[in-house]
Amino acid sequence: MTTDAPVGIVGLGLMGIALSARLIDAKIPLVGFDIDPVRCGMFKASGGMVANSVRELAGRCRTVIVAVYSGEQVEALFDEIDDGAGAARPVVICTTTCGPGEIIRIAARASGAGLPLVEAPISGTSTEVLDGTATALLAGDDGVIAQVRGLLNVLCPRSLRVGVIGDASRAKLAINLILQNNRAALAEGIAFAERMGLDGYAFLAAARQSAAYSRVMDSKGEKMLTRDYRPQSHIAQTLKDAELIIEEAGRCGMHLPLTTIQAELLRAAIALEGPDRDSAAVIEAIRRPSALAGVLR
């Protein structure tokens, strides 16, 4: 690895491709890897270079961005990154939403392997990453964050420093709790307005001007009205995060009644629409309540 080595990215799903697009637009040489050859082909067509393995990618890159589905997948990558990196140890930027315990284990493993780690889960959809309005929640060593600050600014012009490793995941889960319940409340409000005979578009316009306003109305309101569930974020990922939230709350001795019900709505929506649809599809569990019978416990 040389000082002019490219940046690497592992995971070329919705978020990985959005992060890649920002780097490619900034003319930053980029090497990517995904186990899905179709995603690799799309990445190559957009201007990236494709590695044959995580090991190869780690050996070529000064920084490795991880944008895979789960903390379990992040942990599974580290042997390959460690093996491939050789004497030159790349900085690893983990954008995956993990449980706090997972990212603490990952950080310990990275430290043992001499791999500097920045915890950087992203609050926002892939569309918001593309347009620069998503926010990266940053945790880790100040010196390591400073080392990759320029790259972080390209990935997410908006960022917040939230503390030590684990704090970014804690903050992300708490933020996601609010976001997911806001989304479910919007879905219920739109479905309620429709059932009462109101025009959905007129209702959404009124809600945007009301005390109930939240940004989710801008990002998901029209998608709910038009049943446009092309994914900006996969609903299966939303459920995965909801389950992480509930699991972490259990460790803290808390019951989260709203989030528990919201997770059931997500399960029902997945049964109706499939796991790869947008999180806005949660409204279908409210429009078609019979679907809840199969998932409510």
N, C-alpha and C positions, 0 to 999 in steps of 0.2 A: 504494500500500500504506500503510495506517495502522497505528497502534500496536495497534488492536483487530482487525487483520486475522486471518482464519482461518489455520490450519495446512493445508498441502497435503501430499498423499501421491500419489506416482506408482508404480503397480504395485499391483494389487488381487487378487493371487493369495492363496494360503493365508497367507503371512506378512503381506502388506499388509492383508488383511482382519482378521487377528488384531490387528495394531497399531492399525488403525482402530477396532476395537471398544473397545480400552482408552481411546482418546482420546474417543470418543463417550460411553462410560460416565462419563468425567470431565467431561462437558459442555463439551468444547473444540470450538469450531466447526471443521469439517473439510471441505476441498475435495479431491476425488479425481479421478484420471484413470487409465484403462487403455484399451488399444487394443481390448479385448474388450467389446462392449456388454452382454453378459450379466453380466459382473463389475460393470460400472458400474451396472446395474440392481439387483443385489444390494446394492451399497454404498449406493445411494440409498434402498433399502427399509430399510436399517439406521439411517438418520438422517443420512447424509452428503450433501453437495452435490457434484454432478458438473460438472467443467469440460469444455469442448469440446476442449481441447488442453492440452499442457504449457505452451505460451506463456501461455495465459489463466490457468492455475493459478499460474504464477510471478508474474504481475502482480498477483494478488489476495492472495498469502500472504507472511507474514513469515518463515516457515520452510517448507522443502520436504524431506519425507522421501522417500528413494528406496528402493523395495523391489522392484526388478525382478530378472530371472532371472540376469543375468551382468554382469561388468565391461564387456564390449563394449556391452551395452545402456545401461549408465550413461554411458559415454563419448558415445554417440549422443544422449543427452538434453541435453547441456550447451549446445549451440547454441540449443536451444529455450528452456531456462531463462534463458540469457543474453539472448536477444532479448526474452523476455516480461517480464523483471524491471524493465527501465527503470532509472531513477536509484536506486530502492530495491532494494538487493541482499539477497535473503533468505539466511539460513543454510541450507546444504544438509547434511542428515544422511543419510549413505549406509549403509544396513543390508545392502546386497547383499554376499555373499561374493565378493571379487575376489582375483585374484592380486596379490601385493605390487607387482609392476611396473605392473599396471593401475591400482591405486589411487594410486600415486605419479604416474603420468601424469595421472590424473583430478584430483589435487590441484593439479598444476602448471597445468592448464587452468583450474581454478576460481580459483586465485590470479590468473592473468592476466586473468580476467573480473571480478575483484573480488567473487567469491562465497565467503564464508567456508565452510569445509568441516569437518565432523566425521566421522571414520571410525568406524562403529559396527556392525560385523557382530554378529549375535546367535547365541549358542550356545544352542540349544534348538529344539524343534518349535513349530509354530503353537499347539498345545494348551498347551504350557508358557508361551508368550507370553501367552495368554489368562488363565492362572491365576497369572501373575506370578512363575513360577519360572525363566524363561529369564534369561540373563545377557548384557548388552551389553558388548562389548569396545571401549573408547573410546580413540581416538588423535586428536591434533591440537593446536591452540593452546589453552592453558589458558583464555584469556579467552573464546574462542568457546564452548568447552565450558561454562564458567560461565554464559554468556549463555543457553544452552538447557537448563541443568541441570534446571529444573523439568519441562520437557517430557520429557527423557530419563528422569526418575524415574517419570513416568506410563507411558511406553512399556515400560520395564524397571526395576522397583524394584531389581533386582540389576544392578550394573555393576562393571567393573574398568577402571582407568586403566592402559594398557599401554605408553605411550610415544608416539613420533612417528608421523606418517602412514606406513603400511606395516607397522608393528609389530602392529596389530590384525589385519590380514589374515594375517600370519605366525603369530600366536598361534592364530587361528581354524583355519587349515589344520592345524596340529599337533594341536590339540584334536580336530578332525574325524577325523584319522588314528586317534587312540586310540578315539574313539567308534565309527567305522565298523568297526574291527577287533573291538571288544567286541561289536558287534551281530552280526557274522558268527560270532564264537565262540559266542555264545548260540544262534544258529540251528543251528550244527553240533552243539552240546551237546543241544539239544532233539530234533533229528532222530535223533541217536545214541541218546538215552534211549528215544525212541519205538520205534526199530528193535530195541532190546534187549527190548522188551515192557513197559517201565515206563509207568505212568500219567503223562501229560504234566503234569497239574496238580500231582500229588504231587511230581514231580521238580522243577518250577519252585519250589514252596514250599520244598523242601529246599535248592535252589540259593540261594534268597534268604537262607537262614540260614547259608550256608557261607562259606568264605574266598574263594570265587569271586564273591561278590556284586558287582554294579554296578547303577547306576540304570537301565541299559537293560533290566534284567529287569522293572522296574516299568512302563516305558513301552511295551515291545515284546513282552514274554513272552507275555501273554495273546493279543495280536493274532496272534502266530505260531501258538499252539496252536489258535485258532479260525479261522485263515485269514481274519481280518478285516483286509483291506488297504485299507479306506477311508483316504484319505491324511491324515496329520498333517504329513507332509513327503513330497514326491514322490520316488520312487526315481530318476527321471531327474536330479533336482537332486543327489541323493546321488552319482550317478555323475559328474556334472559336477564336483563338489567333489573326488572321488577323482582325476579326471584333472588338476585343478589341482595337487593334492598331488604327484602323480607328476611332473608337468612342473616344478614348483618344485624337487623333489628332484634332478631331472636337472641343473638349473642349479647346484645345490650339489655336483654330482659324486657323488650318492648313488643307490644302488639300494634300493628299499623292497620286499622280497620279499612280506611279508604283504599290504601294500596293493595290490600288483600282482595278486596272486591274488584278493583281495577285489573288485577292480574287475571281474575276469572273472566272478565270481559275480553281481555287479550286472547285467552285460550279459546273462547267462543268465536271470536273473530277469525282466528287462525283456522279453526274447524270449518268456517264458512268460506274464507277467501284464500287460504293457503299461507304458508310461513314467509313467503318472499314478497308479499304485498306491503304497501306503505303502512306506517303506524296509524294513519288516518282511518284505515279500515276498521278500527275499533268501533266506529259508529254502527257498523252492521250488526254487532252483538246487541245493540239497543233497538235498532230498527226491526230486527228479527229475533225477538227475545226467546223464541222456542229453542234457539241454538244453545242457550245457557243451560238447558236441562241436562245436557250431556257432560257439562264440566263442573257445575256447582257441586260442592261437597257438603 
